[in-house]
Amino acid sequence: MSTILKNRRKLGLAVASFLVFTATLMILITEGTKKTVAVTLDGEQVVVKTHAETVGEMLQELDVDVTASDYLSHAPGSVVKNNSSLIWEPAKPVTITVGDDSEKLMTTAETVQQLLKDEDIQLSEHDKINISPSKNIFANMTIEIERAFQVVFNNGKKKEKVWTTSTTVADFLQQQSVELGEMDRVEPGLEKMVSSEKSIDVIRVEKVTDVVEESLDYDVVKKEDAKLAKGTEKVIQEGQEGLIKKEFEVTKENGKEVKRSLVSEKNIKDSKDKIVAIGTKVTPALTPQRKATAAGSKQPSNAAPARGGKELYMNATAYTADCNGCSGVTSTGINLNANPNAKVIAVDPSVIPLGSKVWVEGYGYAVAGDTGGAIKGNKIDVHVKSKGQAINFGRKRVKVRIID
């Protein structure tokens, strides 16, 4: 009985050993027929043993879902070979904004620069991008590109064309490192949008003080004098102009005066009245003998007319036609070079009509036959023969009578 049991144990052991051997052999055969593939999945490398016939089948075994935007080194239908390699890079979602245009896309580019190249997006040296082109792409990245454009920039007196990506005038000035003074202004306003169609103008405003001295005309005071014959006059005191100092506040824009306001004025020198004695003495009637004597006398050409005519007091200067570039012909056609001794005065026709016969104190009888750009109001310019005489005449305040 014991012998039978021993034989049965031996038989059981033999069967078990055979089954283990068979299973091991089958495992070895199965493993031995698998292919070894080096797979890189999203940058992570693994070694895979597989019975898959195609790349697509192998990726299904690895539970990898491949989309059309992904990068795959071998087509899904490619045959899997032993000791081969496979690379799969999943596409990443990226948003690219250029100006007002925005686009969402999937990419397998490694860097921003490579993505821009793939999308045929070129950057100029003046364009602005929010991420460095050398940065690696990551999922849900947003790339913003601002295109530069040129603007005409007038900064005070300086004018230039400037590249910019600014949106508002305030942002533009900050980008250009331009500081505004307290009184400066900019057109258009700081909150306005920048565009290539409109220039940006910075107006530099300054206020300065200007001090000037001006002459002050003197008055003519007439006093009756019973010692002088009626109809005659005598200068008792020559008039002298005064001097006044005026202080102005001057506003300038870009160096050009745009406003002038009087701040203060001060008398430096008072004017001195011209005092003229007016004769009131009545001369007795002439006897026939004295009349005959008086008739034989000759009245000086510069003596004042006895009566009649409108009387004015004028500021008088002198001029000559004997000068380089002077035509010598007055505005009424008198040739002064041909008639150097002619008594002619230049007048303001609104005060003394052209063609009037006048008498000028210290000059005599003359005709109002010329005008001048500086002869305005109560001013006259008397003609003399030479430049020396004109200089000696100087500037005077004289009495003028319009005879006819």
C-alpha positions as CSV (number, residue, x, y, z in Angstrom):
1,M,0.0,0.0,0.0
2,S,2.7,2.4,0.8
3,T,4.4,1.6,-2.5
4,I,1.3,2.6,-4.4
5,L,1.1,5.9,-2.6
6,K,4.7,6.6,-3.3
7,N,4.2,6.0,-7.0
8,R,1.2,8.2,-7.1
9,R,3.2,11.1,-5.4
10,K,6.0,10.7,-7.9
11,L,3.5,10.8,-10.7
12,G,1.9,14.0,-9.3
13,L,5.2,15.7,-8.9
14,A,6.1,14.8,-12.4
15,V,2.9,16.2,-13.8
16,A,3.3,19.4,-11.8
17,S,6.8,19.9,-12.9
18,F,5.7,19.4,-16.5
19,L,3.0,22.0,-16.2
20,V,5.4,24.5,-14.7
21,F,7.9,23.9,-17.4
22,T,5.3,24.2,-20.1
23,A,4.0,27.5,-18.6
24,T,7.5,28.9,-18.3
25,L,8.3,27.8,-21.8
26,M,5.2,29.5,-23.1
27,I,6.0,32.7,-21.2
28,L,9.5,32.7,-22.6
29,I,8.2,32.1,-26.1
30,T,5.7,34.9,-25.7
31,E,8.2,37.4,-24.3
32,G,10.7,36.4,-26.7
33,T,8.5,37.3,-29.6
34,K,7.8,40.9,-28.3
35,K,9.4,43.9,-29.9
36,T,11.4,46.4,-27.9
37,V,10.6,50.1,-28.7
38,A,12.1,53.3,-27.1
39,V,9.1,55.6,-26.8
40,T,9.3,59.4,-25.9
41,L,5.9,60.6,-24.7
42,D,5.7,64.4,-24.2
43,G,9.4,64.5,-23.3
44,E,9.4,61.5,-21.1
45,Q,11.3,58.4,-22.4
46,V,10.1,54.8,-21.6
47,V,11.1,51.4,-23.1
48,V,8.1,49.4,-24.3
49,K,7.8,45.7,-25.2
50,T,4.9,45.0,-27.4
51,H,3.2,42.5,-29.8
52,A,1.5,45.5,-31.6
53,E,2.0,45.4,-35.4
54,T,1.5,49.1,-36.0
55,V,2.4,52.3,-34.2
56,G,-1.3,53.1,-33.8
57,E,-1.9,49.8,-32.1
58,M,1.1,50.3,-29.8
59,L,-0.2,53.8,-28.8
60,Q,-3.6,52.4,-28.0
61,E,-1.9,49.9,-25.7
62,L,-0.2,52.8,-24.0
63,D,-3.6,54.6,-23.8
64,V,-2.2,57.6,-25.8
65,D,-4.8,59.6,-27.7
66,V,-3.1,61.2,-30.8
67,T,-4.8,64.3,-32.4
68,A,-4.1,65.7,-35.9
69,S,-2.2,68.7,-34.3
70,D,0.2,66.4,-32.4
71,Y,3.7,65.6,-33.6
72,L,4.3,61.9,-34.2
73,S,7.7,60.7,-35.6
74,H,6.1,57.7,-37.4
75,A,2.7,57.5,-39.1
76,P,0.1,55.5,-37.1
77,G,0.0,52.9,-39.8
78,S,3.8,52.3,-39.7
79,V,5.0,48.8,-38.8
80,V,6.5,48.5,-35.4
81,K,10.1,47.2,-35.6
82,N,12.2,45.7,-32.9
83,N,14.7,48.1,-31.2
84,S,13.1,51.1,-32.9
85,S,12.2,54.5,-31.4
86,L,9.0,56.6,-31.4
87,I,8.4,60.2,-30.4
88,W,5.1,61.7,-29.6
89,E,4.7,65.4,-28.7
90,P,1.1,66.6,-27.9
91,A,0.1,70.0,-29.4
92,K,-0.3,72.8,-26.8
93,P,-3.1,75.4,-27.0
94,V,-1.7,78.9,-27.5
95,T,-3.4,82.3,-28.2
96,I,-1.6,84.8,-30.5
97,T,-2.9,88.4,-30.5
98,V,-1.5,90.8,-33.2
99,G,-3.0,94.3,-32.7
100,D,-6.8,93.8,-32.7
101,D,-6.7,90.3,-34.2
102,S,-6.6,87.3,-31.9
103,E,-6.2,83.6,-32.9
104,K,-6.3,80.4,-30.8
105,L,-4.2,77.5,-32.2
106,M,-2.5,74.2,-31.3
107,T,1.2,74.0,-31.7
108,T,4.1,71.6,-31.2
109,A,6.7,74.3,-31.5
110,E,9.2,74.3,-28.7
111,T,9.9,78.1,-28.5
112,V,8.0,81.3,-29.2
113,Q,10.4,82.1,-32.0
114,Q,9.8,78.7,-33.7
115,L,6.0,79.3,-33.4
116,L,6.2,82.7,-35.0
117,K,8.2,81.2,-37.8
118,D,5.7,78.4,-38.3
119,E,2.9,80.9,-38.4
120,D,4.9,83.3,-40.8
121,I,4.7,86.1,-38.3
122,Q,7.6,88.6,-38.6
123,L,8.6,91.1,-36.0
124,S,10.2,94.5,-36.9
125,E,12.8,96.0,-34.6
126,H,10.2,98.5,-33.3
127,D,7.4,96.0,-32.7
128,K,6.6,95.0,-29.1
129,I,6.1,91.4,-27.8
130,N,5.1,90.5,-24.3
131,I,7.2,87.3,-24.2
132,S,10.8,86.8,-25.3
133,P,11.0,84.8,-28.5
134,S,13.6,82.5,-26.8
135,K,11.0,81.3,-24.2
136,N,9.6,77.8,-24.4
137,I,6.0,77.2,-25.3
138,F,3.7,76.1,-22.5
139,A,0.0,75.2,-22.6
140,N,-2.5,78.1,-22.7
141,M,0.3,80.6,-23.3
142,T,-0.9,84.1,-24.6
143,I,1.5,85.9,-27.0
144,E,0.7,89.6,-27.6
145,I,2.3,91.6,-30.4
146,E,1.9,95.3,-30.8
147,R,2.8,96.6,-34.3
148,A,4.8,99.8,-34.3
149,F,3.9,102.8,-36.5
150,Q,5.3,106.2,-37.2
151,V,4.0,109.5,-35.7
152,V,5.1,113.1,-36.4
153,F,6.3,114.4,-33.1
154,N,6.7,118.2,-32.6
155,N,8.5,118.7,-29.3
156,G,8.8,122.5,-28.9
157,K,10.8,123.6,-32.0
158,K,12.1,120.1,-32.7
159,K,10.2,118.1,-35.3
160,E,10.8,114.4,-36.0
161,K,9.2,111.1,-37.0
162,V,9.1,108.5,-34.2
163,W,8.2,104.8,-34.1
164,T,5.8,103.9,-31.4
165,T,3.4,101.2,-30.1
166,S,1.7,103.5,-27.7
167,T,-2.1,103.7,-27.3
168,T,-2.6,107.1,-25.7
169,V,-0.7,110.4,-25.9
170,A,0.2,110.1,-22.2
171,D,1.7,106.6,-22.8
172,F,3.6,108.0,-25.9
173,L,5.2,110.8,-23.9
174,Q,6.2,108.4,-21.2
175,Q,7.7,106.0,-23.8
176,Q,9.7,108.9,-25.3
177,S,10.8,110.1,-21.8
178,V,9.3,113.5,-22.4
179,E,8.4,115.6,-19.4
180,L,5.9,118.5,-19.4
181,G,6.6,121.7,-17.6
182,E,3.9,123.3,-15.3
183,M,2.7,125.6,-18.1
184,D,3.4,123.3,-21.1
185,R,0.5,121.7,-23.0
186,V,0.1,118.9,-25.5
187,E,-2.2,118.5,-28.5
188,P,-4.1,116.3,-28.7
189,G,-4.8,115.8,-25.0
190,L,-3.1,113.2,-22.9
191,E,-6.1,110.9,-22.8
192,K,-6.5,110.9,-26.7
193,M,-5.5,107.9,-28.8
194,V,-2.3,107.9,-30.8
195,S,-2.6,107.4,-34.6
196,S,-0.3,107.8,-37.6
197,E,-2.8,110.3,-39.1
198,K,-2.4,112.9,-36.4
199,S,0.8,114.6,-35.1
200,I,1.6,115.0,-31.4
201,D,2.5,118.6,-30.5
202,V,4.2,119.6,-27.3
203,I,3.9,123.4,-26.8
204,R,6.5,124.7,-24.5
205,V,5.1,127.7,-22.6
206,E,7.2,130.1,-20.6
207,K,6.6,133.5,-19.0
208,V,9.4,136.1,-18.9
209,T,9.7,139.7,-17.8
210,D,10.5,142.4,-20.4
211,V,11.5,145.9,-19.2
212,V,11.4,148.7,-21.8
213,E,11.9,152.5,-21.6
214,E,9.6,154.8,-23.6
215,S,9.8,158.5,-24.3
216,L,7.0,160.7,-22.9
217,D,5.8,163.6,-25.1
218,Y,5.8,167.1,-23.7
219,D,2.9,169.5,-23.7
220,V,2.9,173.0,-25.3
221,V,1.8,175.7,-23.0
222,K,0.8,179.1,-24.5
223,K,1.0,182.3,-22.5
224,E,-0.2,185.7,-23.6
225,D,2.5,188.3,-23.6
226,A,1.5,192.0,-23.9
227,K,5.0,193.0,-24.8
228,L,4.9,191.0,-28.0
229,A,3.1,192.3,-31.1
230,K,-0.2,190.6,-31.7
231,G,0.1,187.7,-34.1
232,T,3.7,186.9,-33.1
233,E,5.0,184.1,-30.9
234,K,8.2,183.5,-29.0
235,V,9.5,180.2,-27.4
236,I,10.2,180.9,-23.8
237,Q,11.2,177.4,-22.9
238,E,12.0,174.5,-25.2
239,G,10.1,171.3,-24.4
240,Q,11.9,168.1,-23.3
241,E,10.6,164.6,-23.5
242,G,10.2,162.5,-20.4
243,L,11.2,158.9,-19.9
244,I,9.0,156.1,-18.5
245,K,10.0,152.5,-17.6
246,K,7.4,149.8,-18.3
247,E,7.6,146.2,-17.0
248,F,5.7,143.6,-19.1
249,E,4.9,139.9,-18.4
250,V,5.5,138.2,-21.7
251,T,4.1,134.7,-22.5
252,K,5.9,132.7,-25.1
253,E,5.0,129.5,-26.9
254,N,7.9,127.6,-28.4
255,G,9.9,130.8,-28.1
256,K,7.4,133.0,-29.9
257,E,5.6,135.8,-28.1
258,V,1.8,135.3,-27.9
259,K,0.8,137.6,-25.1
260,R,2.1,140.7,-23.4
261,S,0.6,142.2,-20.2
262,L,1.7,145.4,-18.5
263,V,2.7,144.7,-14.9
264,S,4.0,148.1,-13.7
265,E,5.3,151.5,-15.0
266,K,7.5,154.1,-13.4
267,N,8.5,157.6,-14.4
268,I,12.2,157.9,-14.8
269,K,12.3,161.5,-16.0
270,D,9.4,163.9,-16.1
271,S,8.7,165.7,-19.4
272,K,9.3,169.5,-19.6
273,D,6.6,171.7,-21.2
274,K,7.4,173.8,-24.1
275,I,6.3,177.4,-23.2
276,V,5.3,179.8,-26.0
277,A,4.6,183.4,-25.5
278,I,1.7,184.7,-27.7
279,G,1.8,188.4,-28.5
280,T,-1.2,190.5,-27.6
281,K,0.3,194.0,-28.2
282,V,-1.6,196.0,-30.8
283,T,0.6,198.0,-33.1
284,P,-0.6,201.6,-33.9
285,A,-1.8,202.2,-37.5
286,L,1.0,203.2,-39.9
287,T,1.2,206.7,-41.3
288,P,1.5,207.0,-45.0
289,Q,5.2,207.6,-44.6
290,R,5.6,204.4,-42.4
291,K,3.4,202.4,-44.8
292,A,5.8,203.3,-47.6
293,T,8.7,202.3,-45.5
294,A,7.1,199.0,-44.5
295,A,6.2,198.3,-48.1
296,G,9.8,198.5,-49.1
297,S,10.8,195.9,-46.6
298,K,10.8,192.2,-47.4
299,Q,9.2,189.6,-45.1
300,P,11.4,186.6,-44.3
301,S,10.4,183.4,-46.1
302,N,10.1,181.5,-42.8
303,A,8.1,184.1,-40.9
304,A,4.7,182.9,-39.6
305,P,1.6,184.0,-41.6
306,A,-0.2,186.8,-39.8
307,R,-3.5,184.9,-39.5
308,G,-5.7,182.1,-40.9
309,G,-5.2,178.4,-41.4
310,K,-5.4,175.4,-39.1
311,E,-2.7,175.3,-36.5
312,L,-1.1,172.0,-35.3
313,Y,1.9,171.0,-33.2
314,M,3.8,168.2,-34.8
315,N,7.0,166.1,-34.1
316,A,9.3,166.9,-37.0
317,T,12.4,165.1,-38.4
318,A,14.3,165.8,-41.7
319,Y,15.2,163.7,-44.7
320,T,17.1,164.1,-48.0
321,A,16.8,162.6,-51.4
322,D,20.6,162.7,-51.8
323,C,21.3,159.1,-50.8
324,N,22.2,155.7,-52.3
325,G,19.2,153.9,-53.7
326,C,16.8,156.9,-53.2
327,S,14.7,157.7,-56.3
328,G,14.3,161.3,-55.3
329,V,10.7,161.3,-56.5
330,T,8.0,162.0,-54.0
331,S,4.6,160.2,-53.8
332,T,3.0,163.2,-55.6
333,G,5.7,163.2,-58.4
334,I,8.0,166.0,-57.2
335,N,11.6,165.3,-58.4
336,L,13.7,166.4,-55.4
337,N,17.0,165.5,-57.0
338,A,16.2,167.9,-59.8
339,N,15.0,170.5,-57.3
340,P,17.3,170.1,-54.2
341,N,16.1,173.4,-52.7
342,A,12.4,172.5,-52.9
343,K,10.4,173.0,-49.7
344,V,8.5,169.7,-49.3
345,I,7.3,167.9,-46.3
346,A,6.1,164.2,-45.9
347,V,2.8,164.0,-44.0
348,D,0.1,161.6,-42.9
349,P,-2.6,162.4,-45.5
350,S,-5.3,161.7,-42.8
351,V,-3.9,164.7,-40.8
352,I,-2.6,167.0,-43.5
353,P,-4.1,166.5,-47.0
354,L,-1.5,166.0,-49.8
355,G,-1.0,169.1,-51.9
356,S,-1.7,171.4,-49.0
357,K,0.4,174.6,-48.7
358,V,1.8,174.8,-45.1
359,W,4.0,176.9,-42.9
360,V,6.4,175.0,-40.6
361,E,8.1,176.7,-37.7
362,G,11.8,177.0,-38.3
363,Y,11.5,175.7,-41.9
364,G,9.1,178.1,-43.7
365,Y,6.5,177.7,-46.4
366,A,6.3,174.3,-48.0
367,V,4.0,171.9,-49.8
368,A,2.7,168.6,-48.3
369,G,4.0,166.6,-51.2
370,D,5.2,163.2,-49.8
371,T,4.4,160.4,-47.4
372,G,6.4,157.8,-45.4
373,G,5.9,154.5,-43.7
374,A,6.9,155.9,-40.3
375,I,4.9,159.2,-40.8
376,K,1.7,158.5,-38.9
377,G,-0.4,160.9,-36.9
378,N,1.1,164.2,-35.8
379,K,4.5,163.6,-37.4
380,I,6.1,165.3,-40.4
381,D,9.4,164.8,-42.3
382,V,10.9,168.0,-43.9
383,H,13.0,167.8,-47.0
384,V,16.5,169.3,-46.8
385,K,19.3,169.4,-49.4
386,S,22.0,167.2,-47.7
387,K,22.4,164.4,-45.2
388,G,24.3,166.7,-42.9
389,Q,21.4,169.2,-42.8
390,A,19.1,166.3,-42.0
391,I,21.3,165.2,-39.1
392,N,21.6,168.8,-37.8
393,F,17.8,169.2,-37.9
394,G,17.3,166.3,-35.4
395,R,13.9,165.8,-33.9
396,K,11.8,168.8,-32.9
397,R,8.3,169.7,-31.8
398,V,7.2,172.5,-34.2
399,K,4.1,174.5,-35.0
400,V,2.5,173.9,-38.4
401,R,-0.2,175.9,-40.1
402,I,-2.2,174.6,-43.0
403,I,-2.7,177.6,-45.2
404,D,-4.8,176.1,-48.0
